[in-house]
Amino acid sequence: MCKILAEDKKEEEGFSKRVTQLIALTALILAITATFSSLKAGAFASKGILAQNQASDGWAYYQAKSLKENTYQVQLDELEMGVVGVEPQKVEELKAKYREKIDRYSAEQEEISAMSKEKEAERDHFLELNRGFAGALTYLQIAILLVSLAALVKQIYFWYIGMAVGLFGIYNFVAAMMLV
């Protein structure tokens, strides 16, 4: 019986020296990758929010231009219905001025619309990157927990499971980095 306990003690010591170092190294690598993944996820979330705000500002500006264009269109429509007591030359000058403004606002709206759609596309791209890094972070955190559990309960299969989950998290991190 004492011999069995002595062998268990030796085996436990072997685990604590060799395997504990490997577990610690694994946890370190997973933690470093998780840190970078967290930083990237936060950065791309912020960029996505900024792009969304810029797109919203663009659409508000688009609406303002649309209101101005509509105001001149209403005035032009009233002039075309006929104005009593005003010189025809003056009416034609006003019509030309209003058409010019309408055309200008219409062209500005097209530019603003294109810029706003571009910002929305940027937002979508940044949020997709955020999802990739956040997913990687989730797997990496689970892996760190499993690897830590292996060291605490001295059960090597938790380490193996943690490494498998961690490799999947690292794969997701690398895949997201390739989209950057």
C-alpha positions in Angstrom: 0.0 0.0 0.0 2.8 2.4 0.8 4.5 1.5 -2.5 1.3 2.5 -4.4 1.1 5.8 -2.5 4.8 6.5 -3.2 4.1 5.8 -7.0 1.1 8.1 -6.9 3.2 10.8 -5.2 5.9 10.4 -7.9 3.4 10.5 -10.7 1.8 13.6 -9.1 5.2 15.3 -8.9 5.9 14.4 -12.5 2.6 16.0 -13.5 3.4 19.1 -11.5 6.8 19.7 -12.9 6.5 18.8 -16.6 2.9 19.1 -17.4 2.3 22.1 -15.1 4.9 24.0 -17.1 3.3 23.1 -20.4 -0.1 24.0 -19.0 1.2 27.4 -17.9 2.8 28.0 -21.3 -0.5 27.0 -23.0 -2.4 29.4 -20.8 0.1 32.2 -21.5 -0.2 31.7 -25.3 -4.0 31.6 -25.1 -4.1 34.7 -22.8 -1.9 36.7 -25.2 -4.0 35.7 -28.2 -7.2 36.5 -26.2 -5.7 40.0 -25.3 -5.1 40.8 -28.9 -8.5 39.5 -29.9 -10.1 41.6 -27.3 -8.3 44.7 -28.4 -9.2 44.1 -32.1 -12.8 43.4 -31.3 -13.1 46.6 -29.3 -11.3 48.7 -31.9 -13.5 47.4 -34.7 -16.6 47.9 -32.7 -15.6 51.5 -32.1 -14.9 52.0 -35.8 -18.2 50.4 -36.7 -20.1 52.8 -34.4 -18.2 55.8 -35.8 -19.0 54.7 -39.4 -22.7 54.3 -38.4 -22.7 57.8 -36.9 -21.1 59.3 -40.1 -23.7 57.4 -42.2 -26.5 58.8 -40.0 -25.1 62.3 -40.3 -24.9 61.9 -44.1 -28.5 60.8 -44.3 -29.6 63.7 -42.1 -27.7 66.1 -44.5 -29.3 64.3 -47.4 -32.8 65.0 -45.9 -31.9 68.7 -45.4 -30.9 69.0 -49.1 -34.1 67.2 -50.1 -36.2 69.7 -48.1 -34.4 72.6 -49.8 -34.9 71.0 -53.2 -38.6 70.4 -52.5 -39.0 74.0 -51.4 -37.6 75.3 -54.7 -39.7 72.7 -56.6 -42.8 74.0 -55.0 -41.9 77.6 -55.8 -41.1 76.6 -59.4 -44.4 74.8 -59.7 -46.2 77.9 -58.4 -44.4 80.1 -61.0 -45.2 77.7 -63.8 -48.9 77.9 -62.9 -48.7 81.6 -63.6 -48.2 84.7 -61.7 -50.4 87.7 -62.2 -48.9 91.2 -62.3 -45.2 90.1 -62.7 -43.1 90.7 -65.7 -42.7 87.5 -67.8 -38.9 88.1 -68.0 -38.7 88.2 -64.2 -40.7 85.0 -63.9 -38.4 83.3 -66.4 -35.3 84.4 -64.4 -36.8 83.1 -61.2 -37.7 79.8 -63.0 -34.1 79.4 -64.2 -32.7 80.2 -60.8 -35.0 77.7 -59.1 -34.2 75.0 -61.7 -30.5 75.6 -61.1 -30.9 75.3 -57.4 -33.0 72.1 -57.8 -30.4 70.6 -60.1 -27.6 71.5 -57.6 -29.4 70.0 -54.6 -30.2 66.9 -56.6 -26.6 66.5 -57.6 -25.5 67.1 -53.9 -28.0 64.5 -52.8 -26.5 61.9 -55.1 -23.0 62.6 -53.7 -24.3 62.5 -50.1 -26.1 59.3 -50.8 -23.0 57.6 -52.2 -20.9 58.7 -49.2 -23.5 57.5 -46.8 -23.8 54.2 -48.5 -20.0 53.9 -48.4 -20.0 54.6 -44.6 -22.7 51.9 -44.1 -20.5 49.4 -46.0 -17.6 50.4 -43.8 -19.8 49.9 -40.7 -20.8 46.4 -41.9 -17.2 45.5 -42.6 -16.1 46.7 -39.2 -18.9 44.9 -37.4 -18.1 41.7 -39.2 -14.5 42.0 -38.1 -15.8 42.7 -34.5 -17.9 39.5 -34.6 -14.9 37.4 -35.8 -12.6 38.7 -33.0 -15.3 38.5 -30.4 -16.0 34.9 -31.4 -12.3 34.0 -31.2 -12.1 35.7 -27.8 -15.0 33.5 -26.5 -13.3 30.3 -27.5 -9.9 31.5 -26.1 -11.5 32.4 -22.8 -13.1 29.0 -22.5 -9.8 27.4 -23.4 -8.0 29.3 -20.7 -10.6 28.2 -18.2 -10.2 24.5 -19.2 -6.4 24.7 -19.2 -6.5 26.3 -15.7 -8.9 23.7 -14.5 -6.4 21.0 -15.7 -3.8 22.5 -13.5 -6.1 22.8 -10.5 -7.6 19.3 -10.5 -4.4 17.7 -12.1 -6.5 16.0 -14.8 -4.6 16.1 -18.1 -7.7 15.6 -20.3 -9.0 19.1 -19.4 -5.7 20.4 -20.8 -6.3 18.4 -24.1 -9.8 19.7 -24.4 -8.6 23.2 -23.6 -5.9 23.0 -26.2 -8.5 21.9 -28.8 -10.8 24.7 -28.0 -7.9 27.1 -27.9 -6.7 26.0 -31.3 -10.2 26.7 -32.7 -10.1 30.2 -31.0 -6.6 30.9 -32.5 -7.9 29.7 -35.9 -10.8 32.2 -35.6 -8.4 34.9 -34.6 -6.1 34.3 -37.6 -9.1 34.1 -39.9 -10.4 37.4 -38.7 -6.9 38.9 -39.0 -6.9 37.9 -42.7 -10.0 39.9 -43.3 -8.4 43.1 -41.9 
